[in-house]
Amino acid sequence: TTRITAQEEVQGAMVVYSYEFEKDQTPRAVSFSVQKNIQTQMGYTAYLQGTVTEHDFNMQNTNFQPSDIDLIKHIHETCSALIKGESTEKPKANDTKK
């Protein structure tokens, strides 16, 4: 089993993706969490999180803003591409094998 944790910055938010897969397979699910740098607080704070599978998109959002729609769409597209094994520029990965 290969486990991947990758992150990227999108629209001022830090998005972390986590998934695992077996050799010659694609992941069944990708979990994600988003932290935003809120100006009234120090550093990044948890903002939204969820899981994407081939047929589901589950998300918890603590403070939805209309401007989040593009961010959420980007996350969904990235996770879906990983699950489908499509060639895409992946976020910088720090992988570990177990």
C-alpha positions as CSV (number, residue, x, y, z in Angstrom):
1,T,0.0,0.0,0.0
2,T,1.3,3.4,-0.9
3,R,0.0,6.4,1.1
4,I,0.3,9.9,-0.3
5,T,-0.1,13.2,1.4
6,A,0.1,16.2,-0.9
7,Q,-0.6,19.9,-0.6
8,E,-1.1,22.9,-2.7
9,E,-2.1,26.5,-2.2
10,V,-5.3,27.6,-4.0
11,Q,-6.8,31.0,-3.7
12,G,-4.9,31.8,-0.5
13,A,-6.0,28.5,1.1
14,M,-3.8,25.5,1.9
15,V,-5.4,22.3,0.5
16,V,-4.1,19.0,1.8
17,Y,-5.0,15.8,0.0
18,S,-4.6,12.3,1.5
19,Y,-5.1,9.0,-0.3
20,E,-3.7,5.4,-0.6
21,F,-3.7,2.8,-3.3
22,E,-2.3,-0.6,-4.1
23,K,0.3,-1.2,-6.9
24,D,-1.2,-0.7,-10.4
25,Q,-4.4,0.7,-9.0
26,T,-5.9,4.1,-8.4
27,P,-7.2,5.3,-5.1
28,R,-10.9,4.6,-4.2
29,A,-11.2,7.8,-2.2
30,V,-9.3,11.0,-1.6
31,S,-9.8,13.0,1.6
32,F,-9.0,16.6,1.8
33,S,-8.8,19.4,4.3
34,V,-8.5,23.2,3.7
35,Q,-7.0,25.7,6.0
36,K,-7.3,29.5,5.4
37,N,-5.1,32.2,6.7
38,I,-7.7,34.3,8.6
39,Q,-6.3,37.8,9.1
40,T,-7.8,38.2,12.6
41,Q,-6.0,35.1,13.8
42,M,-2.4,33.9,13.7
43,G,-1.6,31.4,10.9
44,Y,-3.9,29.0,9.1
45,T,-7.2,27.7,10.6
46,A,-9.3,24.7,9.7
47,Y,-12.0,25.7,7.2
48,L,-13.4,22.8,5.3
49,Q,-12.8,19.1,5.0
50,G,-14.3,16.1,3.2
51,T,-13.9,13.0,1.1
52,V,-14.3,12.4,-2.7
53,T,-15.1,9.0,-4.2
54,E,-16.0,8.0,-7.7
55,H,-19.7,8.8,-7.0
56,D,-19.8,11.0,-3.9
57,F,-18.5,14.3,-2.7
58,N,-18.9,14.8,1.1
59,M,-17.8,18.1,2.7
60,Q,-18.1,19.8,6.0
61,N,-17.7,23.6,5.9
62,T,-17.5,25.8,9.0
63,N,-18.0,29.1,7.3
64,F,-19.2,28.9,3.7
65,Q,-18.5,32.0,1.5
66,P,-19.8,32.4,-2.1
67,S,-16.2,32.8,-3.2
68,D,-15.6,29.2,-2.0
69,I,-17.4,27.8,-5.0
70,D,-14.4,28.0,-7.3
71,L,-12.1,26.5,-4.6
72,I,-14.6,23.6,-4.0
73,K,-14.8,23.0,-7.8
74,H,-11.0,22.8,-8.0
75,I,-10.8,20.4,-5.1
76,H,-13.5,18.1,-6.7
77,E,-11.7,18.1,-10.1
78,T,-8.3,17.4,-8.6
79,C,-9.7,14.5,-6.4
80,S,-11.7,13.1,-9.3
81,A,-8.7,13.1,-11.6
82,L,-6.6,11.2,-9.0
83,I,-9.4,8.6,-8.6
84,K,-9.7,8.2,-12.3
85,G,-5.9,7.9,-12.8
86,E,-6.0,10.8,-15.3
87,S,-2.8,12.5,-16.1
88,T,-2.7,15.8,-14.3
89,E,-0.2,18.0,-12.6
90,K,-0.3,16.6,-9.1
91,P,0.3,18.6,-5.9
92,K,3.8,18.2,-4.4
93,A,3.7,14.8,-2.7
94,N,5.4,13.4,0.3
95,D,4.7,9.7,-0.1
96,T,5.4,6.8,2.3
97,K,5.2,3.1,1.6
98,K,4.1,0.5,4.1
